[in-house]
C-alpha cells in the first residue's frame, strides 16, 4: 500500500471553474434519466453498471468501460431499499431508549479539516453543513450534541464499537459500510471531483489511469473507487489537508475527492483547479449509527424529516452550498432528502 503522512490546516471555501461535459444520450430503458444542475457534469449509466457501482462499497467487480461510468446515474430501486417509507412522530420517541453513551447527549465523531461540510472554525468550534444539520436534528429531539475529532479511516469502526453515538462526515452509504454500521435516511447526494494543478494534463476522470500518482483519503469511497473499480493503486493520505497539500506541491498528479471537500480546499492563488465534477446519487450521504441501535436510527430519521419539513434543511443547504440556492439545485431528479413521506415546504 502506498501511503503518505503530513499535517497542515484548511481555510475558507472557494468555488473554482471546472470542466463541463455533455450528458450521454439515453439509449435504452435501462438508463436512468438524470437532470443535473448546470454546475455538474453527468453521464447516465445503465442498470447493468450498478454492479460496478458496488466498488464504491468495496466490491470486486471488473472495471467499467469509462471511469465516469461508475460515478454517474441514479438507481432509484436501490435507494428505495434503504429509504424508510415514513418516520415515528417526534412526540412518540422515548429518549430513554436511544442507547446513548450519555443520556440526553449525542456524542458525535467528525472531522476537522473538510469544509464546507465538517471542520473547525477560527473560534475552535465544530461546524459545517453536516454538523449544523445534525445540531438542528438534535434540537428537534431535545438532545445536546457534542463533537469530537477523529480520522475518517477510524470513524466507522468507532461508531460500530460505540465510541461515538453518531458519525458525521459526509458519509456515502455503501453495502460494504452497512456491514459495519447502520445509516439514517439520506440528507445529501454525492458527487466526486478531480483536483489537479492548474496546468495539469489531467483534465477529468477519463485521464485517470495506471502510471499516474492519484491521491485519495484512506478509507473513503474514492479509495474504493480507485482500487476496486479502476484497479489502480492510489496514494493514500490520512486527511484532506494532507492530500491537497501534495497536489499543490506536485507530489501527486491529481486528487480524487468528494466534491464538497474539493471546493473547500481549492482557493485562488493555489495554482490548482477542480478539473471535473461528476454526480453520483447511487449512494446517498447519511449519518452513521451503530447498526444494532435501531431506536437511535429511527429517532434521527424523525428529526431529519422535521428539519426538512420546516425548511431548515433547505436553508442550511443554501447557506453552506452557495451553488445550490434553490430546490432545483438541492434536489436533482431521482433524489430527495429524508423519508419517502416527507415533503419539502412549498416556496
C-alpha positions as CSV (number, residue, x, y, z in Angstrom):
1,X,0.0,0.0,0.0
2,X,1.3,3.4,-0.9
3,X,0.8,5.9,2.0
4,X,1.8,9.4,3.0
5,X,1.7,11.4,6.2
6,X,1.9,15.1,6.8
7,X,-0.1,17.9,8.5
8,X,-1.3,21.3,7.6
9,X,-4.5,23.3,8.0
10,X,-7.5,24.3,5.9
11,X,-9.1,27.6,5.1
12,X,-12.3,29.0,3.7
13,X,-14.1,27.5,0.7
14,X,-13.9,28.8,-2.9
15,X,-15.7,27.7,-6.0
16,X,-13.3,27.5,-8.9
17,X,-14.2,26.8,-12.5
18,X,-14.4,23.3,-13.7
19,X,-14.8,21.4,-17.0
20,X,-18.4,20.7,-18.1
21,X,-19.2,17.7,-20.2
22,X,-22.3,16.8,-22.1
23,X,-24.7,14.1,-20.9
24,X,-24.6,10.8,-22.8
25,X,-27.8,10.0,-24.7
26,X,-30.5,7.9,-23.1
27,X,-30.0,4.7,-25.2
28,X,-32.4,2.2,-23.5
29,X,-35.0,1.7,-20.8
30,X,-32.2,0.7,-18.5
31,X,-30.8,4.2,-18.4
32,X,-32.0,6.4,-15.5
33,X,-32.6,9.9,-16.8
34,X,-30.9,12.4,-14.5
35,X,-31.4,16.1,-14.8
36,X,-28.4,17.6,-13.1
37,X,-27.8,21.1,-12.0
38,X,-25.9,23.1,-14.6
39,X,-22.7,23.1,-12.5
40,X,-22.2,19.4,-12.7
41,X,-21.2,17.0,-15.5
42,X,-23.4,13.9,-15.7
43,X,-23.1,10.6,-17.6
44,X,-26.3,8.5,-17.2
45,X,-25.5,4.8,-16.5
46,X,-27.2,1.6,-17.5
47,X,-28.6,-0.5,-14.7
48,X,-26.2,-3.3,-15.6
49,X,-23.4,-1.0,-14.4
50,X,-25.0,-0.9,-10.9
51,X,-22.8,-3.9,-10.2
52,X,-19.7,-1.9,-10.9
53,X,-21.0,0.8,-8.5
54,X,-20.6,-1.7,-5.7
55,X,-16.9,-0.8,-6.0
56,X,-17.8,2.4,-4.1
57,X,-18.6,0.0,-1.3
58,X,-15.5,-2.3,-1.6
59,X,-16.8,-4.6,-4.3
60,X,-14.6,-6.7,-6.6
61,X,-16.2,-6.3,-10.0
62,X,-14.2,-5.6,-13.1
63,X,-13.6,-2.0,-14.1
64,X,-16.3,-0.3,-16.2
65,X,-15.5,1.0,-19.7
66,X,-15.0,4.5,-18.5
67,X,-14.0,6.0,-15.2
68,X,-17.1,8.1,-15.1
69,X,-19.5,5.1,-15.6
70,X,-19.3,4.0,-12.0
71,X,-19.8,7.6,-10.7
72,X,-22.9,8.8,-12.5
73,X,-26.6,8.0,-12.6
74,X,-29.2,7.0,-10.1
75,X,-30.7,3.6,-9.3
76,X,-33.9,4.6,-7.6
77,X,-34.8,1.0,-6.8
78,X,-31.6,0.7,-4.8
79,X,-32.2,3.9,-2.9
80,X,-35.7,2.8,-2.1
81,X,-34.4,-0.3,-0.5
82,X,-32.9,1.7,2.4
83,X,-35.0,4.9,2.5
84,X,-37.9,4.4,5.0
85,X,-41.5,4.9,4.0
86,X,-42.1,7.3,6.9
87,X,-40.9,8.0,10.4
88,X,-42.1,7.9,14.0
89,X,-43.7,11.1,15.2
90,X,-41.4,13.2,17.4
91,X,-43.7,13.0,20.4
92,X,-43.7,9.2,20.2
93,X,-39.9,8.9,20.6
94,X,-38.8,7.6,24.0
95,X,-35.4,9.3,24.6
96,X,-34.6,6.8,27.4
97,X,-34.3,4.0,24.9
98,X,-31.9,5.6,22.4
99,X,-28.9,3.7,23.7
100,X,-26.8,6.9,24.0
101,X,-23.3,6.8,25.6
102,X,-24.5,9.7,27.9
103,X,-28.3,10.2,28.4
104,X,-29.5,13.3,26.7
105,X,-26.4,13.8,24.6
106,X,-25.4,12.7,21.1
107,X,-21.7,12.1,21.1
108,X,-20.6,12.6,17.5
109,X,-17.4,11.6,15.8
110,X,-16.5,14.0,13.0
111,X,-13.5,15.5,11.0
112,X,-11.8,18.9,11.5
113,X,-10.5,19.6,8.0
114,X,-13.2,19.2,5.4
115,X,-15.1,22.4,4.7
116,X,-17.8,23.2,3.9
117,X,-19.2,20.1,5.5
118,X,-17.2,19.2,8.6
119,X,-14.5,21.4,10.0
120,X,-13.4,23.6,13.0
121,X,-13.9,27.3,12.6
122,X,-11.4,30.0,13.7
123,X,-13.1,30.1,17.1
124,X,-12.4,26.4,17.6
125,X,-16.0,25.3,17.1
126,X,-17.1,22.3,15.1
127,X,-19.2,23.5,12.3
128,X,-20.1,22.9,8.6
129,X,-23.1,21.7,6.7
130,X,-23.3,18.2,8.1
131,X,-22.7,19.2,11.7
132,X,-25.1,22.2,11.7
133,X,-27.8,20.0,10.2
134,X,-27.1,17.4,13.0
135,X,-27.4,20.2,15.6
136,X,-30.8,21.1,14.2
137,X,-31.9,17.4,14.3
138,X,-30.7,17.2,17.9
139,X,-32.8,20.3,18.7
140,X,-35.9,18.6,17.4
141,X,-35.2,15.6,19.6
142,X,-34.3,17.6,22.6
143,X,-30.7,16.3,22.7
144,X,-27.4,18.0,23.2
145,X,-24.8,17.5,20.5
146,X,-21.2,17.1,21.4
147,X,-18.5,16.7,18.7
148,X,-15.1,15.0,18.9
149,X,-12.4,15.0,16.1
150,X,-11.2,11.7,14.6
151,X,-9.8,10.4,11.3
152,X,-12.2,9.1,8.6
153,X,-10.3,5.8,8.4
154,X,-11.3,5.1,12.0
155,X,-14.7,6.7,12.2
156,X,-17.0,3.9,11.1
157,X,-15.3,1.3,13.4
158,X,-15.5,3.8,16.3
159,X,-19.3,4.1,15.7
160,X,-19.6,0.4,15.4
161,X,-17.7,-0.1,18.7
162,X,-19.9,2.5,20.4
163,X,-17.2,5.0,21.0
164,X,-19.5,7.5,19.2
165,X,-23.3,7.6,19.0
166,X,-23.1,9.1,15.5
167,X,-20.6,9.6,12.7
168,X,-20.9,12.9,10.8
169,X,-18.6,13.1,7.8
170,X,-20.5,13.3,4.5
171,X,-20.5,9.5,4.6
172,X,-21.6,7.9,1.4
173,X,-23.7,4.8,2.2
174,X,-22.5,1.6,0.6
175,X,-23.2,-2.1,1.0
176,X,-19.8,-2.7,2.5
177,X,-20.2,0.0,5.1
178,X,-23.6,-1.3,6.1
179,X,-21.8,-4.4,7.3
180,X,-20.1,-2.2,9.9
181,X,-22.7,0.5,10.8
182,X,-26.3,1.4,10.3
183,X,-27.3,4.6,8.5
184,X,-30.1,7.2,8.7
185,X,-32.1,8.2,5.7
186,X,-30.1,10.4,3.3
187,X,-29.6,14.1,3.8
188,X,-27.4,14.8,0.7
189,X,-26.4,13.3,-2.6
190,X,-22.8,12.6,-3.5
191,X,-20.5,13.7,-6.3
192,X,-16.8,13.3,-7.0
193,X,-14.2,15.7,-8.3
194,X,-10.7,15.6,-9.8
195,X,-8.4,18.2,-8.3
196,X,-5.1,19.0,-10.2
197,X,-2.5,21.7,-10.7
198,X,-3.8,24.4,-13.0
199,X,-1.5,23.4,-15.8
200,X,-2.0,19.6,-15.4
201,X,-2.7,17.3,-18.4
202,X,-5.3,15.5,-16.3
203,X,-8.5,17.2,-17.4
204,X,-11.1,14.8,-15.9
205,X,-11.9,11.3,-14.8
206,X,-11.2,9.9,-18.3
207,X,-7.5,10.8,-17.8
208,X,-7.1,8.8,-14.6
209,X,-5.0,5.8,-15.5
210,X,-2.2,3.5,-14.3
211,X,1.1,5.3,-14.1
212,X,-0.2,8.5,-12.5
213,X,0.1,9.2,-8.8
214,X,-3.6,9.7,-7.8
215,X,-4.2,10.7,-4.2
216,X,-7.2,9.7,-2.1
217,X,-8.0,9.9,1.6
218,X,-7.7,6.4,3.1
219,X,-11.0,4.5,3.7
220,X,-13.2,6.8,1.6
221,X,-15.5,5.9,-1.3
222,X,-12.8,7.5,-3.6
223,X,-10.3,5.0,-2.2
224,X,-12.6,2.1,-3.1
225,X,-13.4,3.6,-6.5
226,X,-9.7,3.8,-7.4
227,X,-8.8,0.4,-6.0
228,X,-11.8,-1.8,-7.0
229,X,-13.4,-0.1,-10.0
230,X,-10.4,1.3,-11.8
231,X,-8.0,-1.3,-10.4
232,X,-5.4,1.4,-9.8
233,X,-3.4,1.6,-6.6
234,X,-3.8,5.2,-5.3
235,X,-1.5,7.1,-3.0
236,X,-3.4,7.2,0.4
237,X,-3.4,10.1,2.8
238,X,-4.8,10.4,6.3
239,X,-6.8,13.6,5.8
240,X,-7.9,16.1,3.3
241,X,-5.4,18.8,4.1
242,X,-2.5,16.5,3.5
243,X,-3.7,15.1,0.2
244,X,-4.5,18.6,-1.1
245,X,-1.1,19.9,0.0
246,X,0.5,17.1,-2.1
247,X,-1.5,18.3,-5.1
248,X,-0.2,21.9,-4.6
249,X,3.4,20.9,-4.3
250,X,3.3,18.5,-7.2
251,X,3.9,15.3,-5.3
252,X,0.8,13.7,-6.9
253,X,-0.8,14.2,-10.3
254,X,-4.4,14.5,-9.0
255,X,-6.7,14.0,-6.1
256,X,-10.0,12.1,-6.5
257,X,-12.1,13.9,-3.9
258,X,-15.6,14.3,-2.6
259,X,-16.6,17.4,-4.5
260,X,-17.7,19.3,-1.4
261,X,-14.3,18.9,0.2
262,X,-12.5,19.8,-3.1
263,X,-14.4,23.1,-3.1
264,X,-13.5,23.7,0.5
265,X,-9.8,23.3,-0.3
266,X,-9.1,24.9,-3.7
267,X,-8.6,28.6,-3.4
268,X,-7.5,31.4,-5.7
269,X,-3.7,31.7,-5.8
270,X,-3.1,28.0,-5.1
271,X,-2.4,27.2,-8.8
272,X,-4.9,24.3,-8.5
273,X,-8.3,23.7,-10.0
274,X,-11.3,21.3,-9.9
275,X,-10.9,19.8,-13.4
276,X,-14.2,17.9,-13.4
277,X,-17.2,17.1,-11.2
278,X,-19.5,14.0,-11.7
279,X,-22.8,13.4,-10.0
280,X,-23.4,10.1,-8.1
281,X,-26.8,9.7,-6.5
282,X,-26.3,6.0,-6.2
283,X,-25.0,6.2,-2.7
284,X,-26.7,9.0,-0.7
285,X,-25.0,10.7,2.2
286,X,-26.2,9.8,5.7
287,X,-25.2,9.8,9.4
288,X,-23.7,6.6,10.7
289,X,-25.0,4.9,13.8
290,X,-24.3,1.5,15.5
291,X,-26.2,-0.9,13.3
292,X,-27.9,-2.6,16.3
293,X,-29.2,0.7,17.6
294,X,-32.4,0.9,15.6
295,X,-34.2,3.3,18.1
296,X,-31.5,5.9,17.6
297,X,-31.6,5.5,13.8
298,X,-35.4,5.9,13.9
299,X,-35.1,9.0,16.1
300,X,-32.6,10.7,13.9
301,X,-34.8,9.9,10.9
302,X,-37.7,11.6,12.7
303,X,-35.6,14.6,13.4
304,X,-34.3,14.8,9.8
305,X,-37.8,14.7,8.4
306,X,-38.8,17.5,10.9
307,X,-36.0,19.8,9.7
308,X,-36.8,19.1,6.1
309,X,-40.5,19.8,6.6
310,X,-39.9,23.1,8.4
311,X,-37.5,24.4,5.8
312,X,-34.3,24.2,7.9
313,X,-32.7,21.6,5.6
314,X,-33.2,23.8,2.5
315,X,-31.9,26.9,4.4
316,X,-28.8,25.2,5.6
317,X,-28.2,23.7,2.1
318,X,-28.4,27.1,0.5
319,X,-26.2,28.7,3.2
320,X,-23.4,26.1,3.0
321,X,-23.6,25.3,-0.7
322,X,-23.5,28.6,-2.5
323,X,-24.1,26.9,-5.8
324,X,-27.3,25.3,-4.6
325,X,-29.5,28.3,-3.9
326,X,-32.9,26.7,-4.8
327,X,-34.7,23.4,-4.8
328,X,-33.7,22.8,-8.4
329,X,-30.0,22.5,-7.4
330,X,-30.7,21.0,-4.0
331,X,-32.9,18.1,-5.2
332,X,-31.7,16.7,-8.5
333,X,-34.1,14.4,-10.3
334,X,-34.1,11.0,-8.7
335,X,-33.2,12.1,-5.2
336,X,-34.6,13.9,-2.2
337,X,-33.7,14.0,1.4
338,X,-35.4,12.2,4.3
339,X,-38.1,9.5,4.2
340,X,-40.3,8.8,1.2
341,X,-43.2,10.6,3.0
342,X,-41.6,13.9,3.9
343,X,-42.1,16.8,1.5
344,X,-40.0,20.0,1.2
345,X,-42.1,23.1,2.0
346,X,-43.6,24.8,-0.9
347,X,-41.9,28.1,-1.9
